Amino acid sequence: MPIQAAVSAATARRAYLGGVVLLLVASVLWSLNGALIKMTYQAGASPLAIAFYRSLFAGLFLLPLGARGLRTLSPRAAGRRFPIRPLAMGCMVCFTLMTACFIFANTKTEAANAVVLQYTSTFWIFGLSPWLLRERPRGEDLRFVALAMVGIAVIFAGNADTDAVGLLIALASGLFFALLTLMIRRLRDSDPAAVTVFNNLGSALLLLPMCAVMGGLALSDRSLVLLIIMGIVQFGTPYYLYALGLARVPAYQAALITMVEPVLVPVWTYLAVGETVPPATVLGGTVILVALALFIRAAQRGRPALVKEPA
């Protein structure tokens, strides 16, 4: 292999593995969501207010990083009057629907149920990636995902006795999470910080009228502190890392890597509010972690090139 090609391959490999690390860190920070949402809800904040303030604080926190890159969300074709790409607008709407559904689901069912059902997004990603991204999963990746899905099925079966409305809202969250992932992947030529800022501030803008009409803007001091922590540590920072990671890792692989989140969510929720972790969650979570470890090991042994359909 020529020296230049070897250097390029090594650089691509390092970029890919760096993307895997970014996605793992994002998942760990995301996993604080169930505990923080339940604590904030118990402190008197409504689900709509949690969704609004969390996005607002996250967007403001990341604004210095993403302000300059907002121009990358503009249409590339000359003569376009609308300042934002339609894909970016769709990404922001899916982001808003995903976060609102997930927060409502957490207030109506156990955190483990909400996060596990959100991760049905993997099915949608695998189904839509070949058409929307021209990325088709490799056979090896499919085996790892199948194993991870067994773990999710075990968790779901062990937590089936719950509010049906909460489950349906959580399933809707999974659909919007899948669409968000695919759109962020399509926007990988844009500044990741700008995408994150636009999603968060745009989401807050969409939710503001509903919060104002329903009287959900008033907060207790405890709720305010929790929402600031949530916006910066649990929401803004990991979504920025997620956008960075998706620029280096295919969407269907990112869906597998971030499955560490549903494993950790019930742990933090138990420690924070005493919500017990069912045995099925422990068993299913172990299966998911095994699938994740096997995937990362395989990625380290072979070059994880994108498998693309002909253009």
Helices and strands as residue ranges (DSSP letters): H 3-30, H 33-42, H 47-66, G 68-73, H 86-108, H 111-118, H 121-132, H 139-158, H 164-186, H 192-214, H 221-229, I 230-236, H 237-246, H 251-257, H 260-273, H 279-301
